[in-house]
Amino acid sequence: MFVATGGTRVDPATLQLLRDIVVDLAKESGFPQPPDAKQKVSFDLQLAVILHREMRISPAEAASGDVWAFLALIVLPDVAHWRYPKPPGDRVLGSDLTRHVLGRMWWRAQLVYAPTDSDPYAALYVLGEAAFDQIYARRAALGGSPHLIQSILRTWKQMDFSGPDITERDILRDFLKRLLRLAPFVVFEALDSRALDEELLEIAKETVFGYLSFGGRVPANEVEPRAARVFGAVS
């Protein structure tokens, strides 16, 4: 089955090669024995790079649930079951690509891919899966734009979330709410990288300041210096 933009039928040798590469990666993470939490994270991040680099498909093709259902159920059923034993349907059927064992990782790589960088996939390591899912779950307004995603990640790299009075998860949630409110009035794709980075940094600063100020979470005289520490030397 082809997507609306067409495509080329993949040959069995290419599918076999992809299978061999992914199975070898799984073995490095303990396959067929159950992986621990660290092995799962390592496998997923390396899987994202492998799928994106080796499959060479377009976003239109990657948006088709049938593509991922075929890979999970026909090409790599043993690896899919190893990663998610007794999985709910959306982990293998392609009904929700934010949860699919393979599809979600291709899209994560696609959204951070920076072909001109020395390591095009380095941004995969900026956010954990749960945090990244907050962005991708809002893909209709935000998560479908690699330009915006990469700017968010560059902004996040400048922030320090150590300390008992602030959590990355809460800040990201509030930050994304602010972006969603702004989205109807700003065409993010029309801004160059520098202008977008500056805009997002200001929104991040407003988010942190508002979070610390809300409900007396931090004494009033501590809000400004505590917010400044989150951004370190960023002016």
Sequence and secondary structure as in RCSB ss.txt:
>XXXX:A:sequence
MFVATGGTRVDPATLQLLRDIVVDLAKESGFPQPPDAKQKVSFDLQLAVILHREMRISPAEAASGDVWAFLALIV
LPDVAHWRYPKPPGDRVLGSDLTRHVLGRMWWRAQLVYAPTDSDPYAALYVLGEAAFDQIYARRAALGGSPHLIQ
SILRTWKQMDFSGPDITERDILRDFLKRLLRLAPFVVFEALDSRALDEELLEIAKETVFGYLSFGGRVPANEVEP
RAARVFGAVS
>XXXX:A:secstr
  BTTB     HHHHHHHHHHHHHHHHHTTTTS   HHHHHHHHHHHHHHHHHHH   HHHHT HHHHHHIIIII
SHHHHHHHSSS  GGGTSSS TTT TTHHHHHHHHHH  TTSSSTTGGGGTS HHHHHHHHTTIIIIIT HHHHH
HHHHHHTT    STT  HHHHHHHHHHHHHHHTTT  GGGS HHHHHHHHHHHHHHHHHHHHHGGGSS HHHHHH
HHHHHHTT  
